[in-house]
Amino acid sequence: MIKFLKLKMKNRSLVLVGLMGVGKSTIGRYLADVLDLRFCDSDHEIEVMTQLSIKDFFAVYGEQVFRNLEEEVICRLLKEGPIVLATGGGAFMNAKIREIISKYGLSIWLQAESCILIERLLHEKSRPLLEGNKPDLFRRLISERYPIYARADITVQNHNVLCDLVVFKILEQIKSYLIA
């Protein structure tokens, strides 16, 4: 099945989108390994490039400068593809990023129940958009972002299950998408 998928994908990248804490980086690494593709994380690329954590970058330069750099980095990575790319939670909100993903890859929305995500993120200090009242802010992000995430080519649920099961579900969804 792997050879079939790689042949049908025609050098397109797989781009994982979704809220923070849903497992884009963890699942992405595993998926890249299974498909023998390079794994990239757009937030990590930005941290290496700027020598700042995402939280510190937000504090120094603000969200808009971050979003501009994020767009630049994602565009560059996808043009270098094929890769498996984990994006930051807000990246898919950008219409230009969605357009470039559509041109160079398949978008995969990793979705999990809000209670699972809140529990995963409750004690994290590195998420700049979750400062303060985390559950309320998180619910706001869900209401703003889920309608946009729903535009992804593929949606896969990630409810505290083993990575290999989620990756299997992704591969099955990709197969169905490519055959349709």
Contacts in CASP RR format, 6 or more apart in sequence:
PFRMAT RR
TARGET T0000
AUTHOR 0000-0000-0000
METHOD contacts of the structure
MODEL  1
MIKFLKLKMKNRSLVLVGLMGVGKSTIGRYLADVLDLRFCDSDHEIEVMT
QLSIKDFFAVYGEQVFRNLEEEVICRLLKEGPIVLATGGGAFMNAKIREI
ISKYGLSIWLQAESCILIERLLHEKSRPLLEGNKPDLFRRLISERYPIYA
RADITVQNHNVLCDLVVFKILEQIKSYLIA
1 171 0 8 1.000
1 175 0 8 1.000
2 34 0 8 1.000
2 35 0 8 1.000
2 36 0 8 1.000
2 171 0 8 1.000
4 175 0 8 1.000
5 35 0 8 1.000
5 171 0 8 1.000
5 174 0 8 1.000
5 175 0 8 1.000
5 178 0 8 1.000
6 35 0 8 1.000
8 178 0 8 1.000
8 179 0 8 1.000
9 82 0 8 1.000
9 105 0 8 1.000
9 106 0 8 1.000
9 174 0 8 1.000
9 178 0 8 1.000
11 81 0 8 1.000
11 82 0 8 1.000
12 82 0 8 1.000
12 104 0 8 1.000
12 105 0 8 1.000
12 106 0 8 1.000
13 37 0 8 1.000
13 77 0 8 1.000
13 78 0 8 1.000
13 81 0 8 1.000
13 82 0 8 1.000
13 83 0 8 1.000
13 84 0 8 1.000
13 85 0 8 1.000
13 104 0 8 1.000
13 105 0 8 1.000
13 106 0 8 1.000
14 31 0 8 1.000
14 35 0 8 1.000
14 37 0 8 1.000
14 82 0 8 1.000
14 83 0 8 1.000
14 84 0 8 1.000
14 85 0 8 1.000
14 105 0 8 1.000
14 106 0 8 1.000
14 108 0 8 1.000
14 170 0 8 1.000
14 174 0 8 1.000
15 78 0 8 1.000
15 84 0 8 1.000
15 85 0 8 1.000
15 87 0 8 1.000
15 101 0 8 1.000
15 105 0 8 1.000
15 106 0 8 1.000
15 107 0 8 1.000
15 108 0 8 1.000
16 23 0 8 1.000
16 24 0 8 1.000
16 27 0 8 1.000
16 28 0 8 1.000
16 31 0 8 1.000
16 84 0 8 1.000
16 85 0 8 1.000
16 86 0 8 1.000
16 87 0 8 1.000
16 108 0 8 1.000
16 110 0 8 1.000
17 24 0 8 1.000
17 87 0 8 1.000
17 88 0 8 1.000
17 89 0 8 1.000
17 91 0 8 1.000
17 92 0 8 1.000
17 101 0 8 1.000
17 107 0 8 1.000
17 108 0 8 1.000
17 109 0 8 1.000
17 110 0 8 1.000
17 149 0 8 1.000
17 152 0 8 1.000
18 24 0 8 1.000
18 87 0 8 1.000
18 88 0 8 1.000
18 89 0 8 1.000
18 92 0 8 1.000
18 109 0 8 1.000
18 110 0 8 1.000
18 111 0 8 1.000
18 145 0 8 1.000
18 149 0 8 1.000
19 89 0 8 1.000
19 112 0 8 1.000
19 117 0 8 1.000
19 138 0 8 1.000
19 141 0 8 1.000
19 142 0 8 1.000
19 145 0 8 1.000
19 149 0 8 1.000
20 88 0 8 1.000
20 89 0 8 1.000
20 117 0 8 1.000
20 121 0 8 1.000
20 127 0 8 1.000
20 129 0 8 1.000
20 130 0 8 1.000
21 112 0 8 1.000
21 117 0 8 1.000
21 120 0 8 1.000
21 121 0 8 1.000
22 110 0 8 1.000
22 111 0 8 1.000
22 112 0 8 1.000
22 117 0 8 1.000
22 158 0 8 1.000
23 86 0 8 1.000
23 110 0 8 1.000
23 158 0 8 1.000
24 41 0 8 1.000
24 86 0 8 1.000
24 87 0 8 1.000
24 88 0 8 1.000
24 89 0 8 1.000
24 110 0 8 1.000
25 41 0 8 1.000
25 44 0 8 1.000
25 86 0 8 1.000
26 163 0 8 1.000
27 86 0 8 1.000
27 110 0 8 1.000
27 158 0 8 1.000
27 163 0 8 1.000
27 166 0 8 1.000
27 167 0 8 1.000
27 170 0 8 1.000
28 39 0 8 1.000
28 84 0 8 1.000
28 86 0 8 1.000
29 39 0 8 1.000
29 84 0 8 1.000
30 163 0 8 1.000
30 164 0 8 1.000
30 166 0 8 1.000
30 167 0 8 1.000
31 37 0 8 1.000
31 39 0 8 1.000
31 84 0 8 1.000
31 167 0 8 1.000
31 170 0 8 1.000
31 171 0 8 1.000
32 38 0 8 1.000
32 39 0 8 1.000
32 83 0 8 1.000
32 84 0 8 1.000
33 39 0 8 1.000
34 167 0 8 1.000
34 171 0 8 1.000
35 84 0 8 1.000
37 82 0 8 1.000
37 83 0 8 1.000
37 84 0 8 1.000
38 81 0 8 1.000
38 83 0 8 1.000
38 84 0 8 1.000
39 83 0 8 1.000
39 84 0 8 1.000
39 85 0 8 1.000
39 86 0 8 1.000
40 77 0 8 1.000
40 83 0 8 1.000
40 84 0 8 1.000
40 85 0 8 1.000
40 86 0 8 1.000
41 85 0 8 1.000
41 86 0 8 1.000
42 70 0 8 1.000
42 73 0 8 1.000
42 74 0 8 1.000
42 77 0 8 1.000
42 85 0 8 1.000
42 86 0 8 1.000
42 87 0 8 1.000
42 88 0 8 1.000
42 91 0 8 1.000
43 54 0 8 1.000
43 86 0 8 1.000
43 88 0 8 1.000
45 73 0 8 1.000
45 77 0 8 1.000
46 54 0 8 1.000
46 57 0 8 1.000
46 66 0 8 1.000
46 69 0 8 1.000
46 70 0 8 1.000
46 73 0 8 1.000
47 53 0 8 1.000
47 54 0 8 1.000
47 57 0 8 1.000
49 69 0 8 1.000
49 73 0 8 1.000
50 57 0 8 1.000
50 69 0 8 1.000
52 60 0 8 1.000
53 126 0 8 1.000
54 66 0 8 1.000
54 126 0 8 1.000
54 128 0 8 1.000
55 125 0 8 1.000
55 126 0 8 1.000
55 127 0 8 1.000
55 128 0 8 1.000
57 65 0 8 1.000
57 66 0 8 1.000
58 66 0 8 1.000
58 128 0 8 1.000
58 129 0 8 1.000
59 128 0 8 1.000
63 128 0 8 1.000
67 90 0 8 1.000
67 94 0 8 1.000
70 87 0 8 1.000
70 88 0 8 1.000
70 90 0 8 1.000
70 91 0 8 1.000
70 94 0 8 1.000
70 97 0 8 1.000
71 91 0 8 1.000
71 94 0 8 1.000
71 96 0 8 1.000
71 97 0 8 1.000
74 85 0 8 1.000
74 87 0 8 1.000
74 91 0 8 1.000
74 97 0 8 1.000
74 100 0 8 1.000
74 101 0 8 1.000
75 96 0 8 1.000
75 97 0 8 1.000
75 100 0 8 1.000
77 83 0 8 1.000
77 85 0 8 1.000
78 85 0 8 1.000
78 100 0 8 1.000
78 101 0 8 1.000
78 103 0 8 1.000
78 104 0 8 1.000
78 105 0 8 1.000
79 104 0 8 1.000
81 104 0 8 1.000
82 105 0 8 1.000
87 97 0 8 1.000
89 145 0 8 1.000
90 145 0 8 1.000
91 97 0 8 1.000
92 98 0 8 1.000
92 101 0 8 1.000
92 107 0 8 1.000
92 109 0 8 1.000
92 145 0 8 1.000
92 148 0 8 1.000
92 149 0 8 1.000
92 151 0 8 1.000
92 152 0 8 1.000
93 144 0 8 1.000
93 145 0 8 1.000
93 148 0 8 1.000
98 107 0 8 1.000
98 148 0 8 1.000
98 151 0 8 1.000
101 107 0 8 1.000
106 153 0 8 1.000
106 154 0 8 1.000
106 174 0 8 1.000
106 177 0 8 1.000
107 151 0 8 1.000
107 152 0 8 1.000
107 153 0 8 1.000
107 154 0 8 1.000
108 152 0 8 1.000
108 153 0 8 1.000
108 154 0 8 1.000
108 155 0 8 1.000
108 156 0 8 1.000
108 170 0 8 1.000
108 173 0 8 1.000
108 174 0 8 1.000
109 149 0 8 1.000
109 150 0 8 1.000
109 152 0 8 1.000
109 154 0 8 1.000
109 155 0 8 1.000
109 156 0 8 1.000
110 156 0 8 1.000
110 158 0 8 1.000
110 166 0 8 1.000
111 149 0 8 1.000
111 155 0 8 1.000
111 156 0 8 1.000
111 157 0 8 1.000
111 158 0 8 1.000
112 157 0 8 1.000
112 158 0 8 1.000
112 159 0 8 1.000
112 160 0 8 1.000
113 159 0 8 1.000
114 138 0 8 1.000
114 139 0 8 1.000
114 142 0 8 1.000
116 159 0 8 1.000
116 160 0 8 1.000
117 138 0 8 1.000
118 134 0 8 1.000
118 135 0 8 1.000
118 138 0 8 1.000
121 127 0 8 1.000
121 130 0 8 1.000
121 134 0 8 1.000
121 138 0 8 1.000
122 134 0 8 1.000
124 130 0 8 1.000
129 137 0 8 1.000
129 141 0 8 1.000
130 137 0 8 1.000
130 138 0 8 1.000
131 137 0 8 1.000
149 155 0 8 1.000
153 177 0 8 1.000
154 170 0 8 1.000
154 173 0 8 1.000
154 174 0 8 1.000
154 177 0 8 1.000
155 173 0 8 1.000
156 166 0 8 1.000
156 169 0 8 1.000
156 170 0 8 1.000
156 173 0 8 1.000
157 169 0 8 1.000
158 166 0 8 1.000
END
